[in-house]
Amino acid sequence: MPDEPEDTIVEGRRPPGIPRPLRRGLLAAVVAAAVAVPVTGAPSQARDVQTPAPPALPAMAADTLDARYRLTRQAAEDAAVAAERADDTDRAAALRALAAPGRHFLSFDGRGRGRAVEVVGDDLATASTITVLVPGADTTVRHFDSHGSTWAAPGGGARALARQLRADDPGGRHAVVAWLGYDTPETISGAVITPGRAREGARGLLAFLTGLRAAAPHARLTLLCHSYGSVVCGSAGPGLDAAHVADVALYGSPGSGATTAAGLDTAARIWAGRASGDGIARVPHVSLRLPLDITLGLGTDPVSGAFGAHRFAAGSGGHGDYLRPGGTALRNLALIALGRTADVTATGGDRA
């Protein structure tokens, strides 16, 4: 398969009129908004629910996991009660599902759009592999388990991946973490075409990975980064080596904030994949520096030859279908997480 055209990274200047790079940047904003609704669905505004602040949690370690799970379950229950008092029945139902016995959240904050970090699959402290899913724009606690489909949401996608890992390695011990640990931008907003939220999210992700290493120091660690979540992972790049991250997969990505995979400045192996039916392909890949230290656009297309990632086949689905059970993308992402990288199929059907 021939490489896609190289992307343009432009440093902003201020000549008279609207320079061509700025027109391209503005076009990126318009196209991003145009594809946002068919890509992920229109954003939903949370009501003004007076949810209590979550409790203080013990530092993450193998012997504190049960305490964290217990405290976060109570936090989810408290958030559900607050939603009921505000007559937000849909939110209350979603939160009660998150508070159900048997679920394991490392952290939970039901305020606003919410944050939640759940472990599924095998026990975190004894897992041989840990895969962290980093979701993209318009992900909230209300849609943690289902966002149009179960596998398009962090919780549902993590469960689909855990089942695939068991199928590919029945004797192994594999934990999957659904990490909604940052304030995701709305799909129709200026924030979704700038790296600001991603930089904030990257700081939270790196702090989480430090704690994760304390709880599971020997597990093989992989990051799977969807949509705007790939900008979060890209922004975290220079700090990933301290957590010994083995592989980073960017999929359904509008960009990583970098010009090349090498520019992510990490020893982790970088992968990129995009389904043929994903509307994110229509977003122009530019990066324009504006005054006041504002950057518009998210950089080079990760699946382009110019970026230099290992490209994996992602099937023919849409933007929310990468973790669909039985799909090509899910199988390849599972193989990446298992470290069986020689078995990953590339975009042309060969080995990646």
N, C-alpha and C positions, 0 to 999 in steps of 0.2 A: 504494500500500500504506500503510495507516495506521501511524503510529509506534507502537512498543512503549511500554508504560507507563514512566514515568520511574523511575529507580532511586533508592534511598535511601542517602545517605551520612550516617552517624550518628557523632557524637562520643560516646565512652563515658563514662558516669557510673556511680556506685555507690550507687543507692538500695537499700532493703531488698528482698530477694528477687532474682529474675532478671528484669531489665528486658526489655521487648519487643525492643529492638535486639539485646541479647545473645542472646536466644532465636533471633533471625533469623541472627545470626552463627554460632551453634552449628549451626543447621539447614544453613547453607552448608557447614560442615565435614562434616556427615553426608552431605549430598547429593553433595559432591565425592568422598567415599570411595565412595559407592554407584555413581557413574557411572565411577569410575576404571578398573575392570576392563574394562567393555565399550568404554570410550573408547580405551584404549591398551594394554590387557593388563597382567597382574600384573607388578610389578617383579621383576627377577632380582637376587639378591645375588651380588656378585663374591666369589670365594674370596680368601683371604689369599695373594696372589701377590707374591713379592719382586721386583718390577720395578725396574730401575735408574732413577735420575733421568735425565731427558732432558738432552742436551748444551746448552751455551750456544749461542745463535744470534746471528748478526750482525744489527744493526739492519736493519729492512726498508727496502729501496730497490730500484730497478729492477735494479741490478747485483749485488745479493746474493741474488736469488731462487733461482738455481740452487744456491748453497751451502746455503741453508735447505732446499731440497727434498732434497738429498743427506743432510744431517744428520738430518732427520726420518725419512727412509726407514730409516736405520740404527736410529733410536730405536724405530720400529715393529717392526723385525726383532728387536731386543733384547727388546722386550716379549713377542713371540711365543715366543721361546726360554724366557723366564721362565715363561710360561703352560704350556708343554710340561713343564717341570721340575716344575710343580705338578700335573701330570696334568689340567689344565683344557683338554681337547682342543677344546671348542667355542670358547673364548676364543682359543686359539692359532690356530685356523683363521681366525677373523675378523681377527685381527691380521696374519697372513701375507697375507691379501688386501689389507690396507691398505698393506703394505710392498711390494706388487708394483711392478715397473718401470713407469714411465709415469704413476704417480700423483704428485700434487704437493701436499704438505702444507706449509703455512707454519709450523705448529707441531704438536707431538705429544707427549703425555704419557700413557703407558700405565698409570700407577699408579692403583689404586683403580678408580673408575667411568670414569676416563679423560677426556682432553680432546684434541680434534683439530680442525684448521682446514685444509680442503682447497680447492684451486682447481680447477674444472673449466671446460670450454669453451675460450675463446681465452686467449692469453697475458695475464697480469694487467697487465703494464707497458704494453701497447699497446691494451688494450680501450677502446672508447668508452663502454661501460656496465659497471658492476660491481654485481652484486646479491648482497647478503649475507643468507643464510638463518639465522635464529636459532631453534633448535628449543626444544621445551618439556620438560615433566617426563618423567623416566624414560628419557632419552636417554643412552646410554653408548657407549664405543668398541666394545663387543661388538655393538651393534645400529646401528653407524654406516651400514652399507650396506643393511640390511633390518630392518624392525621390523613384522612382520606382512605387509608388502608392501615392495617396494623404494622406492616413491615416498613412503612414510610415514617413511623414515629420512633423515638429513641428506645422506649421499652419494648415495643413490638419488634423492632429491627434487631435488638440485642437478643431476643429470644429466638428469632429466625436464625441468626448467626450461631448461637449456642447449639441449636439442633444440627446445623450443618457441620459444625466442628465435631460433634459426637459421631455423626455419620462417617466423616472422613477419617477419624481417629478414635474408634470405639474404646480403646484402652487408655486413652489419655485423660488428663484432668485440665479442663479449660474453663476459665472465667471470662465473662464479657462484662464490661462496664459501660452503661449508657450514661454519658457525662453531659448533662445539661447544667454546666457550671458557670455560665456567663449570660449576660443580658443580650439575647439575640436581637438583631434588627428586624423590623417589619419588612416584608417583601416590597412594599410600595413606600419607600422612604429614601431620603438622601443617605442615611446611614448604611444602606446595603451596598452602595457603590464606593464606599470609602473604608479604609482599614482601621478606623478608630476603635470600633467595638471589638474587632479582632485582636488588637493590641492589648486591650483590657482583658479579653478572654484568655489570651496567651499567658498573661501573668498568673491568672487563676489556674490554668491548666498545668503550668510548670510547678506551682505549689502543690497541686494535687498529685502529680507524678512523684514528687519528693516523698509525700506521705505514703503513696502506694509502694514505693521501694522499701520503706520501713516495714510495711506489712508483708510484703512478698519480695524479699531481696533477690531471689534466684529465678524468678519467672521470666520467660521470654516475653517482651513487651512490644506491642504493635499499636499504632494509631491508625484508625480508619476515619477519614475526615470528609464529610459530605457537604457539598454546596458551600455556603459561606463558612462552614466549619473548616474548610481547607485553608481559608485565609487565617483562621485562628492557629491552625497547626503550622502554617508557613511562618507566622509571626513568632511562634515559639521555637523555631528551628535552632537558633544558636544555643538554647538551653537544653535541648533534648538529649545530648550526649551524657549529661550528668545523671540522667535517669536510665541510661543504657537502652534507649529505644532502638529496636532492631530495624523496623520497617515503618514507613509512613505511606499510606495510600490516599491519594486525592481523587475523589470521584464526584461527578456532577459539578465540577468546580468552575467558578467564574474567574479564577486566578488564585495565586497564593501570596500575592504581594511581592513576588520576586521575578526577576528576568529569566533565571535559569534554575534548575534543580540544585546546581552547585551553589547558587546564591543563597539557598536556605541555610547554608553554613552548618551542616550537621553530617555526621558520619552515617546516619541512618540511610538505608536504601529508600529511594523515592519512587513511588509508583503513581501512575495516572490512568484513569479510564473514564470514558463517557459513552453512555448508551446512545444508539442512533436516533432514538425518539426523544431525546432530552432537549427541551427548548432552550436550555442554558447555552447551547452552541451558538445562538443568535446574538449573544452579548459581545460587542466588540471588546477586544482585550487591549486596553491601553492603560497607561499610568501617567497622569498629568499633575505636576507639582504646581499648586496655586499659592498665592500670597497667604500669610498667616499660618504657614506650615500645614496647609491642607492638601491632601492628595486625593485626586479624583480618579477612580478606576483601580483595578486590582492586578494589573500586570499581565504577563505572558500567559497564553493558554497552556495549561499543564500537559495537554495531550499533543501539542505541536512538537515537531522534531526539534525546533529551536530551543525548547525548554530542557530537553535532555533527560526526562524521566523514563523509567521502564514502563512501557505501555501495555495494559492488559485489556483483554476483550471484556466488554460490559453488556453485550446483548443488544436487544432492540427495544427495551422498555423506555418509560418516561423518567422524569426527574425523581420520582419517588419510588422507583422500582428496583433499585440496586440490591436491596436485601430481600427481594421477592423469592420465596421458596421455589426451588427448581430452576432458578435463573442462572445464566452464565456468570453474571457479575458476582452473585453471592458465592458461587463455587470458587471463583478465582480469589475473592477477598478472604475466604476461609483458608485457602492454600497459602496465601501470603501470611496470614496470622499464624499458621502452623509452621512456617519456615520452609515449606515445601515449594520454594520459589522456582525450581526447575520444572515443576509441573504446571505452572501458571501459563495459560494460553494468551498469546499476544493478539492485537487487533486483527491481524491477518490470518489467525488460526495457528501460527507457529508458536514455539515456546517464547516466552517474554524474555 
